[in-house]
């Protein structure tokens, strides 16, 4: 997915900027204002839908984590800050992040005990990246599908895998 930049920029303005930055002088075609408005609004609607989907997928995974943890008597807490904003992927990852705590509410937890879950944007399937602070001070990272991510975070044995039909 390619971003057109901030919402206030129109596609023709971006094209003009790219031409200007590349040093090429091209004849600027006049874009019909209604066409430009329709394309800009449509592009924004698509970006909003994709961003909303990414947040919804994180919410669904969060519910899976909370409910799977409960099956082994562990209380999990999740938080997706600013999930209602419109985002575009950055470096193949959606910027929305879900914080997971197994030590009470996320807002009361030690930041080093939190797990951060991102939705990968460049994968044709639904893939997540989990990041956490390791005991040696380094950042740990694990990637997998929804069930693999739930199993990794909760230590709950999954009855099937992401690869099963």
N, C-alpha and C positions, 0 to 999 in steps of 0.2 A: 504494500500500500504506500502510495506517495502522498505526502502532505502538501497542501498548497500554502502552508504557513498560517499566520494568524488569521482569524476569521475576517478581519477587516480588509484583507488583501483580496483583490479579484484575480482571476486566472490571467487576464490580459496584463495586469500590472506585474504579475510574477514573470510572465513571458518577456515583457519589456525589460525587467530587471536582469534577467538571465542574458538577454541580448546585450545589454549595457555592460554587464560584468565580463562577458566574453570578448568585448571589444569589437564585435561585429556590428556593422550598421546595416540594418535591414529596414525595408519599407514597413512601417507600422500600418497594419490593416485596421481600419475603423471597425470596431465591434458594435453591433446593434445593441443599444442599452438594455432592451428587453431580453435579448439572448444572453448577454453578460449576467444580468440579474438572475435569469433562470438557471444558468450553469452554476453560478456562485451559490444560490440557495440549494440546488440539488446536491452540489458537492458537500455543503455543510450538513445537509440531512443525512447523507451517506456516512460522513465522519461521526455524526452524533449516534447513528445506529450502530456503527462498529464499536464505538467507545462504550455505549450502553451494553452491548453484547459482552465485551470484555469484563465489565463490572459484574454483569449477571453471572458469567461463568465463574468468577472468583467467589461470588456469593454462594453459588451452588456447591463449589468445592468446600467452602467454609462450613456449610451445613453438613456435608459428608464427614468432615473432620470432627465436628462437635458430636454428631450422632455416633460415629464409629468409636470415638474416645469413651463415650458414655457406656458402650457395651462392655468395656473392661474397667469401669468404675473411675475413669479419669475425667475431670471436668476441663474442657477446652474452651477458650474464649477467643473470638476473632474480632478484628476491626479493619474496615476498609475505609480509610480516610479519603475524603473528597471524591468519592466514587461517582458523584453526580456531575462532575465536570466533564467537558469534552476534551479528550486526549487523542493524540496520534502516537503510533509506536515510535520508539527511539531505539536505535541499534537493535532492532528485532525483538524488542520487549515492550509490552504495554506498560506505561508508567504507573497505572493503578497498582497498588500493592496491598496485600492482605497481611496483617500482622496476626500471628498465632501465639497464644500464651497457654501453657499448661500449669501456670502458677497463679491463678486468679485472673481478674479482669486485665485486659491489655494495658489500660491506662495506669494500673498500679504495679505492673510487672517491671522487673529489672530489664532494661533495654538489651542487655547481653544474653538474657534468657529467652528473648523473643525469636521466633522464626518468621522470616519474611518470604512471602510467596508472590511470584510474578507469573503472568500469563505470557508465554512466548508468542510473538506475532508472525514469525517467519515460517512456522511449521504448519503443514496442511492439516494436521490433526490438532487435538487439544493437548498442548504440552505446557508444563509448569516448571519453573525454576524456584527451588527453595534455597535460601541463604541463611546462615547462622554463624554465630561466633563460636569457634572451636576452643577447646581447653588450652591449646597451644597459642592462642591469640590470633590465629589466622582465620580467614573467612572460609567457611565450608560452603560447598555448592553441590546440589543434586538436581537433576532434571528427569522428568518422567511424565507419564500420562496421569489422569485423575486417580485411578486406583493405586498406581505405584506411589503417587505423592501421598495419598491418605495412609497407605501402609507404612511408608517411610516416616511420616510425622507421628503416627499414633502407635506403631508397633502392633497393630491389629492384623491378624492373618486374614488375607482376602480370599474369599471362596472362588474367585476367578480373577483373571488379569486383564489389562487393557487390550491385549492382543486377541482375547477370545471374542468370537462373533456373538 
